[in-house]
Amino acid sequence: MNSCSWCVVKLIGPIEIFSRAALKQLDESMNRCEKEVDYHDVSEDVFLERCFALLKVPPVNADKQDKLLLPTWRVRNHEVKHCSKGWAAIHPFKHPKLLLRCFELSFGVPM
């Protein structure tokens, strides 16, 4: 599933959802992807997108209403307050204390 269908990189962040059939095809064809997909200067997200495209595994696009990924991943100063608003993931918090606080808020731990 494309966790951020409105972003440049569609398969992005901490949430990566695959069907069993897609993972089976990936497992059976990983050698092909390693040979035919240029991945030396990209992240695993981009590698998987390219590999699934090569294997003709169709993506499923999430709607913005699905709240899978808060699309502020290019913003430097994330607001921790968003962590309690029902999003499945907030990406990325680079500072360990902010990441921990976001995790706590997502489970309702008061400020």
QUIHU-V596223 format. One line per field, one symbol per residue. phi: phi as a letter, one per 20 degrees, with the letter a starting at -180 (. if undefined). psi: psi as a letter, one per 30 degrees, with the letter a starting at -180 (. if undefined). A space follows every 10 residues. Layout:
# QUIHU-V596223
phi->???
psi->???
This chain:
# QUIHU-V596223
phi->.ffbfeefef ecnfdcdcff ffffffffcg gfffeddfcf ccffgfgfgf fffgeleffd eeegfflebf edfeefdfdf gffddnffbd cddeegffff ffffffdnff f
psi->kjfifgleje jlafjjkkle eeeeeeefge eeeeefkjgf gllfeeeeee eeeefhjklk kkleffhejj hgffkejljf fffgggkfkk kljfkeeeee eeeeefggkl .
